[in-house]
Structures are given as structure tokens and as C-alpha cells.
Amino acid sequence: MFTSVELEEELFLKAWGLSRIKTKKAFFAELLRVYVRLYEQAGVQSLRGKLVWDGDLAKVRETRGAGSR
């Protein structure tokens, strides 16, 4: 897809420089991936405190074993 966009040059160059991505195309692809991920995380965070877990934490910890992460 081809798109033409007017950007704030200083902001764009700063963000692109921080990314260490070599091409503009790759930079915008990563930018869109990050935006989608943040948007999805916000949706999950809105559920904080609203979900109920019915389980036995001690049993889960016992099953998992010491030191496994």
C-alpha cells in the first residue's frame, strides 16, 4: 500500500533515530505493530480487577516446582 503523509520532521527523525531501524518502510511497519500491541494491552488492562479466578495458588505453585519460571 502506498500512502503519502505529512509529518513533523523533527519528531519523525528523533523517533526513527531511537529505533535503529534502517528503512522508513521497516520503521513504519514496526510503528504500526507497536501501536496495535499497545492498543490491545489497554483492552486487557481494562479488565484488571474484574475477573475472578477460582483456583488453588498453593497447588499451582507446588505443581510448578521451585525455580521454574
LUMDOSE-228469 format. One line per field, with one value per residue (C-alpha): residue number from 1; x, y, z. Coordinates in steps of 0.02 Angstrom, whole numbers, plus 32768, in hexadecimal, padded with zeros to 4 digits. Example, Ala and Ser with C-alpha at 12.3 -4.5 7.8 and 13.67 -1.06 7.14 Angstrom:
num <- [1, 2] $
X <- [8267, 82AC] $
Y <- [7F1F, 7FCB] $
Z <- [8186, 8165] $
// end
This chain:
num <- [1, 2, 3, 4, 5, 6, 7, 8, 9, 10, 11, 12, 13, 14, 15, 16, 17, 18, 19, 20, 21, 22, 23, 24, 25, 26, 27, 28, 29, 30, 31, 32, 33, 34, 35, 36, 37, 38, 39, 40, 41, 42, 43, 44, 45, 46, 47, 48, 49, 50, 51, 52, 53, 54, 55, 56, 57, 58, 59, 60, 61, 62, 63, 64, 65, 66, 67, 68, 69] $
X <- [8000, 8043, 8017, 8054, 8057, 808D, 80F6, 814E, 81FF, 8256, 81E4, 81F3, 82B1, 82BE, 824C, 82A1, 834D, 8318, 82DA, 837D, 8313, 8367, 82D5, 823B, 81CD, 820E, 81FE, 8146, 8121, 816B, 8110, 806A, 8093, 80BC, 801D, 7FB0, 8007, 7FEF, 7F38, 7F1A, 7F74, 7F03, 7E6E, 7EB3, 7EE0, 7E2C, 7E00, 7E72, 7E13, 7D79, 7DA7, 7D93, 7E0C, 7DCF, 7E69, 7EE5, 7F84, 7FE2, 7FBD, 7FF3, 8096, 80B0, 8091, 8101, 8196, 821A, 827E, 821A, 81E0] $
Y <- [8000, 80AB, 813D, 81F0, 8243, 82EE, 82D6, 8344, 832C, 8345, 82C9, 824A, 8253, 8243, 81AA, 815A, 8179, 8129, 808F, 8062, 8022, 8041, 8061, 80CF, 8040, 7FCD, 805B, 8079, 7FBE, 7FB5, 8053, 8005, 7F61, 7FC0, 8029, 7F8E, 7F35, 7FCC, 7FDC, 7F24, 7F2F, 7FC0, 7F50, 7EC9, 7F45, 7F82, 7ED4, 7EE9, 7EC3, 7E88, 7DD2, 7D4E, 7CBC, 7C22, 7BBB, 7B81, 7BEB, 7B79, 7AE3, 7B3F, 7B70, 7ABE, 7A76, 7AF6, 7ACC, 7B39, 7BAB, 7B91, 7C2E] $
Z <- [8000, 7FD3, 8045, 804A, 80F5, 8133, 81D1, 824F, 8212, 82BA, 8312, 8285, 8280, 833E, 8342, 82AD, 82FA, 839D, 8342, 82EA, 8258, 81B2, 813B, 8148, 810E, 8199, 8216, 81ED, 81F1, 82A0, 82D2, 82A1, 82FB, 839B, 838D, 8378, 840A, 847D, 844B, 846E, 8515, 8546, 8525, 8595, 861D, 8622, 8666, 86FD, 879B, 873C, 8723, 87A9, 87B7, 880F, 882F, 88B1, 88A6, 891E, 88B0, 8813, 8866, 88A1, 87F4, 879F, 880E, 8859, 87E7, 8748, 86F2] $
// end
